[in-house]
Amino acid sequence: MSAASSRRKLLARRFAETMAIGAAGAATLGLAGMPAGWLSGAIVGVALASLLQLVTISTLNFTSFSELAFSFSLSTPIAVSSFAFALAMGLLGGFLPAFRAARLDIVGALRAV
């Protein structure tokens, strides 16, 4: 096997690995990037919370045998504030570690691992 052939195979493997990592990143972040991930997380959270409106929770006081029943009511202001909170937490949860990692010395961080 010639040196050119092994070099070509090495470059092809490296290219395939880079494509696989890129495809996995694109699938994770979606086509629009991280903001789409934050947005979809907030939408899923509010949608799952809206399902709690179907559940009635009750408790029984055994001393007086009175029952206290309540259900979750999702109003528009609560949904909007929950949506905003979820977006803010997604932003802070992703931005702060990324900002810290961007300030690290790459060689020193890799040697520490």
N, C-alpha and C positions, 0 to 999 in steps of 0.2 A: 504494500500500500504506500502510495507516495505521500509526501508531506502536504502537497496541495489538496489531495483527496481528504486527508484527516482534518485539515484546516476547514475545508468546505463543509464536512460533516459537523464539525464543532460549531461553525457559524449557523448552520441550519438548526441544530439543537438549541442554540442560544436564541435564535429568532422564534422558534416554536414555543420555547419557555416564556419569552416576553409576550408573545401573542396570547398565551393561555392566561398569564397574569393580568394582562390588559382586559381580556374578555371577562374574567372573574370580577374585576373592578367595575367594569361597565354594567354588569348584571347587578352588582350590589348597589351602586349609586344611581342606576338608571341613566337615561339619556341626558337628563337636565342637571345631573350632578347632585351634590349634597343638599341643596335646598329642596329638591324633590323628595329626598328621604325624610327631611324634617316635616315637610308638608304632609306626606303620606302617613307618617307616624302620628301626627296630630289628628288627621282625619279618622284613622283607625281607632284612636283613643276615644274620640267623641262619639263615634258610631257604636263602639262597645259600651260606652257609658249610657247611651240612649236605650240600649237593651234592658238596662236596669229598671226602666219604667214599667216593664211587664211583671216585675217581681214585687210581691207584697210581703213585708216582714212583720211578724207578730211575736209578742212575748206575753207570757202569762204570769201574773202575780199570784203565787200559791196561797198567800195569806188572805187576800180579799177575793180571789178568783176573778179578778178583772183582767181583761185582755187589752193590750196596747198594740195597735196595728198601724203601720206606716208604710208608705211607698216613696220611691224616688221620683222626683219631678224635675225634668230637665227643661229649664226655660231658656230663652234666647240669650239673655245676659250671662247666664251660667255657662252655656255652650261656647259663647264667644270668649269669655275670660279663660275657660279651660283650654280652648284652642290656642290662645295667645300664650298661656303658661307653657303648654307643650312645645310650642315653637321656640320660646325663650330657653327652655331647658335643653332642647335638642341643639340649639345654637351654642349655648355655653358648654354643654357636654362634649361637643365636637371641636369647638374653636379653641378652648383653653388648652387641652392636651396638644393640639396641633401647633399652637403658638409656642408652647414650651419646647416641643420637639424641634421646631424650626430654629430655635436659638441654640440648640446643642451642637457641640463639635461632633461631626459625623464619625471621625476615626475614633475619638474617645468613647463615644456611645457604643460603637460596635465592639470595641475592646472590652467594655464593661460587661457585655453580654457574654 
